Amino acid sequence: MYIFNLSSKSYLKKIIILLTSMVKLRIRELAQENVYHLLSVTSGVSEEAIRTYATQTSDDFKKIAIALNWSVTEPGVAQVFQMLDPVKAKDMAVDLLSTASGISPDDIQKYANENQEFNITEKIEDLKKIAKALDVEMVELVKPKEKREAIRLKIAELAQDKQISLKELANQSQVDFPIICFYSSQPIEKKKLTQEPFHTNLSKISVALNCNLEDLQDTKKAELPPTTLRVKEFLDATDLNINDLSLLTGANSEFIDLIATNPMDLRNIPSWGEEKVICEIMCKFLHCTCN
């Protein structure tokens, strides 16, 4: 028998967080993907038959209607046939979901708003009805977070080409050494490159390396990793702020803010040499027991 290896407390906490989180739903997307299923539920006609009808020409559809003894007018046949078209059917998906789930059109429209957030706990009964109507698991209704485009910076490679260490680069650029190490090893959200303090820091680094800002950017696509250190949670629990933590540890407040807000690739954490206080900060939030 397979034994689930996560601690029960850890697993339970993840479930609780999920159930109490504000999430966005992918109701419209799922309704459009399952529009023929919804049409089947609301009409009583099998989904297989509906899909077959959708592949027919208008004349074929009329022949099928006659064979099934459907009493339909010419305009009616044309209207139904248009609705069965895969593209046009998607326009009716949300309305069909309202009928199939028994949830009011106004509420379904709110759930279908891809920018609106909902508390799962408060909406669980409606979500059960929606999932049943769509014939999907409830967890499939939750819209995953959009992956934010990121950039990896070639600072370490460019410094190596010029035969200077990152410590020397920090001195020449007047950008703190830990920040340069972070920029060199971690993906940075692309839109942040034009924001402060990133833009000023990178400008200083590019001047020191005698290159353009664009030269610092790796052309390979990158995505932000899913892990963010629990710095803010720690600060809230201790009633401290970033400046307090900076004073207590001796670490630059900008760097503390950086590791608190920028997701990290934990497989690529650099060794920061004599900056032992930085390592201690990292270990605090990673629950690391290294020496």
C-alpha positions as MATLAB code, in Angstrom:
seq = 'MYIFNLSSKSYLKKIIILLTSMVKLRIRELAQENVYHLLSVTSGVSEEAIRTYATQTSDDFKKIAIALNWSVTEPGVAQVFQMLDPVKAKDMAVDLLSTASGISPDDIQKYANENQEFNITEKIEDLKKIAKALDVEMVELVKPKEKREAIRLKIAELAQDKQISLKELANQSQVDFPIICFYSSQPIEKKKLTQEPFHTNLSKISVALNCNLEDLQDTKKAELPPTTLRVKEFLDATDLNINDLSLLTGANSEFIDLIATNPMDLRNIPSWGEEKVICEIMCKFLHCTCN';
ca = [
       0.000    0.000    0.000;
       1.271    3.475   -0.886;
       1.765    5.724    2.128;
       1.349    9.473    1.619;
       4.553   10.959    2.919;
       3.503   14.496    3.836;
       2.845   15.266    7.482;
      -0.870   15.359    8.266;
      -0.607   18.879    9.696;
       1.099   20.196    6.575;
      -1.406   18.545    4.255;
      -4.359   19.704    6.347;
      -3.041   23.267    6.367;
      -2.868   23.273    2.559;
      -6.452   22.073    2.362;
      -7.627   24.737    4.835;
      -5.788   27.448    2.884;
      -7.436   26.271   -0.335;
     -10.886   26.233    1.225;
     -10.557   29.712    2.702;
      -8.775   31.353   -0.205;
     -10.209   33.942   -2.522;
      -9.975   32.334   -5.942;
     -10.944   33.060   -9.510;
     -13.095   30.548  -11.372;
     -12.869   29.213  -14.903;
     -16.633   28.761  -15.286;
     -16.958   30.362  -18.729;
     -14.070   28.347  -20.155;
     -15.476   25.057  -18.835;
     -19.016   25.891  -19.963;
     -17.757   26.541  -23.494;
     -15.670   23.369  -23.493;
     -18.694   21.345  -22.344;
     -21.400   23.204  -24.247;
     -22.689   20.093  -26.029;
     -22.888   18.273  -22.700;
     -24.898   21.177  -21.258;
     -27.164   21.187  -24.311;
     -27.671   17.457  -23.809;
     -28.566   17.953  -20.127;
     -31.048   20.724  -20.902;
     -32.616   19.132  -24.000;
     -32.595   15.431  -23.170;
     -30.920   14.681  -26.520;
     -27.772   12.581  -26.220;
     -24.461   14.415  -26.479;
     -23.322   11.986  -29.171;
     -26.367   12.823  -31.277;
     -25.832   16.562  -30.799;
     -22.209   16.265  -31.879;
     -23.341   14.280  -34.907;
     -25.887   16.936  -35.813;
     -23.189   19.594  -35.569;
     -21.189   17.887  -38.318;
     -24.096   17.801  -40.749;
     -24.948   20.272  -43.474;
     -28.216   22.164  -43.185;
     -29.887   19.816  -45.682;
     -28.621   16.754  -43.810;
     -29.957   18.214  -40.575;
     -33.408   18.591  -42.149;
     -33.314   14.943  -43.255;
     -32.363   13.885  -39.711;
     -35.211   15.990  -38.292;
     -37.703   14.361  -40.687;
     -36.390   10.878  -39.870;
     -36.895   11.617  -36.172;
     -40.440   12.879  -36.848;
     -39.547   16.329  -35.593;
     -42.240   18.841  -36.386;
     -40.103   21.842  -37.156;
     -40.391   24.783  -39.479;
     -37.700   25.810  -41.939;
     -36.602   28.832  -39.829;
     -36.646   26.685  -36.700;
     -34.357   24.076  -38.240;
     -31.962   26.763  -39.370;
     -31.914   28.356  -35.918;
     -31.246   25.076  -34.140;
     -28.600   24.167  -36.678;
     -26.841   27.483  -36.115;
     -26.889   26.881  -32.376;
     -25.208   23.520  -32.890;
     -22.312   25.139  -34.743;
     -19.286   24.772  -32.378;
     -18.408   28.475  -32.482;
     -21.944   29.830  -32.137;
     -22.847   27.295  -29.466;
     -20.165   28.766  -27.171;
     -22.122   32.026  -27.049;
     -24.967   30.143  -25.346;
     -22.776   28.144  -22.955;
     -23.241   30.310  -19.852;
     -27.026   30.499  -20.304;
     -27.176   26.728  -20.749;
     -25.120   26.287  -17.571;
     -27.623   28.408  -15.671;
     -30.470   26.155  -16.831;
     -28.539   22.936  -16.207;
     -27.364   23.929  -12.711;
     -30.513   25.695  -11.539;
     -28.485   28.778  -10.594;
     -29.878   32.160  -11.640;
     -28.486   33.755  -14.820;
     -27.207   36.754  -12.827;
     -25.265   34.556  -10.404;
     -23.884   32.401  -13.224;
     -22.718   35.541  -15.025;
     -20.883   36.600  -11.850;
     -19.197   33.210  -11.573;
     -18.296   33.418  -15.268;
     -16.548   36.760  -14.730;
     -12.936   35.638  -14.976;
     -11.677   38.690  -13.065;
     -13.912   38.260  -10.021;
     -12.703   36.439   -6.902;
     -14.810   34.221   -4.650;
     -14.462   32.649   -1.232;
     -14.825   28.926   -1.859;
     -16.315   28.218    1.565;
     -19.142   30.697    1.002;
     -19.969   29.412   -2.494;
     -19.429   25.676   -2.016;
     -23.082   24.671   -2.570;
     -23.295   26.599   -5.841;
     -19.961   25.169   -6.944;
     -21.266   21.647   -6.316;
     -24.246   22.334   -8.590;
     -22.050   23.895  -11.282;
     -19.548   21.019  -11.198;
     -22.388   18.480  -11.421;
     -23.938   20.287  -14.403;
     -20.550   20.406  -16.161;
     -19.725   16.808  -15.145;
     -16.342   17.848  -13.722;
     -14.623   17.675  -10.337;
     -15.098   20.815   -8.223;
     -11.364   21.455   -8.048;
     -11.398   21.914  -11.846;
     -13.539   25.026  -11.397;
     -10.667   26.926   -9.778;
      -8.712   29.035  -12.209;
      -4.956   28.570  -11.806;
      -2.882   31.676  -11.274;
      -1.520   33.128  -14.446;
       2.147   32.449  -14.905;
       4.003   35.721  -14.855;
       6.622   36.217  -17.516;
      10.095   36.464  -16.059;
      13.622   37.251  -17.177;
      16.875   35.671  -16.112;
      19.779   38.095  -15.973;
      23.247   37.225  -17.321;
      25.104   39.295  -14.748;
      27.354   36.477  -13.528;
      28.254   35.407  -17.084;
      29.051   38.944  -18.220;
      31.112   39.585  -15.096;
      33.038   36.365  -15.694;
      33.713   37.385  -19.302;
      35.232   40.612  -18.006;
      37.145   38.645  -15.368;
      35.684   40.441  -12.384;
      33.977   38.826   -9.398;
      30.475   39.648   -8.271;
      31.969   41.217   -5.157;
      34.068   43.519   -7.328;
      31.020   44.276   -9.458;
      29.128   45.249   -6.309;
      31.884   47.680   -5.369;
      32.080   49.195   -8.842;
      28.322   49.521   -9.327;
      27.499   50.531   -5.724;
      24.754   47.882   -5.721;
      24.763   45.683   -2.620;
      26.490   42.348   -3.101;
      23.520   40.190   -1.921;
      21.238   41.992   -4.377;
      23.645   41.334   -7.244;
      23.797   37.675   -6.191;
      20.008   37.500   -6.166;
      19.727   39.138   -9.590;
      22.354   36.721  -10.904;
      20.627   33.567   -9.716;
      16.881   34.211   -9.623;
      14.307   34.964  -12.348;
      12.861   38.466  -12.094;
       9.322   39.358  -13.153;
       9.704   41.072  -16.519;
       7.517   44.074  -15.739;
       9.636   44.850  -12.657;
      12.701   45.568  -14.767;
      11.345   49.041  -15.541;
      10.280   49.677  -11.938;
      12.322   50.947   -9.008;
      14.662   49.951   -7.491;
      15.277   47.342  -10.218;
      15.757   49.843  -13.035;
      18.283   51.978  -11.145;
      20.206   48.942   -9.874;
      20.375   47.347  -13.308;
      21.440   50.645  -14.870;
      24.329   50.863  -12.417;
      25.286   47.248  -13.093;
      25.179   47.739  -16.874;
      27.423   50.806  -16.586;
      29.911   48.834  -14.498;
      29.861   46.014  -17.059;
      30.001   48.470  -19.969;
      26.892   47.042  -21.638;
      23.274   47.946  -22.353;
      20.345   46.989  -20.143;
      19.164   44.641  -22.896;
      22.513   42.850  -22.815;
      21.849   41.808  -19.216;
      18.729   39.880  -20.196;
      18.817   36.242  -21.224;
      16.777   35.619  -24.377;
      15.516   32.239  -23.138;
      11.984   32.235  -21.772;
      11.607   31.968  -18.014;
       8.717   31.774  -15.562;
       8.536   32.869  -11.967;
       8.906   29.924   -9.594;
       5.994   29.117   -7.262;
       7.881   29.574   -3.970;
       7.884   32.820   -2.001;
       9.662   32.966    1.347;
       7.345   33.573    4.290;
       9.036   36.802    5.317;
       5.841   38.823    5.612;
       4.231   36.080    7.693;
       7.267   36.136    9.991;
       7.110   39.925   10.300;
       3.400   39.837   11.104;
       3.945   37.154   13.748;
       6.736   39.116   15.425;
       5.154   42.549   14.992;
       8.252   43.760   13.166;
       8.634   45.620    9.906;
      11.309   45.357    7.225;
      13.338   48.209    8.709;
      13.250   46.527   12.134;
      14.475   43.267   10.615;
      17.192   45.155    8.772;
      18.434   46.692   12.022;
      18.305   43.378   13.902;
      20.143   41.390   11.224;
      22.360   43.982    9.607;
      20.951   43.068    6.206;
      20.005   45.728    3.660;
      16.263   46.484    3.868;
      16.051   46.481    0.059;
      17.358   42.932   -0.003;
      14.900   41.815    2.686;
      12.072   43.342    0.655;
      13.423   41.540   -2.419;
      13.306   38.081   -0.852;
       9.925   38.894    0.688;
       8.230   39.825   -2.581;
      10.040   38.027   -5.406;
       9.404   34.275   -5.833;
      12.561   32.174   -5.642;
      14.030   29.153   -7.345;
      15.181   27.266   -4.262;
      17.335   24.935   -6.360;
      19.525   27.838   -7.376;
      20.288   29.697   -4.161;
      23.835   31.016   -4.384;
      26.543   30.891   -1.755;
      27.076   34.385   -0.460;
      30.475   33.850    1.090;
      31.319   36.233    3.879;
      27.802   37.664    3.873;
      26.885   35.165    6.576;
      24.070   37.299    7.933;
      22.297   36.917    4.574;
      22.588   33.145    4.798;
      21.127   33.300    8.292;
      18.136   35.266    7.011;
      17.555   32.736    4.242;
      17.809   29.831    6.676;
      15.305   31.504    8.993;
      12.580   31.420    6.376;
      13.634   28.158    4.740;
      13.837   26.411    8.129;
      17.317   25.325    7.118;
      19.599   23.627    9.677;
      22.856   23.947    7.710;
      26.071   25.225    9.238;
];
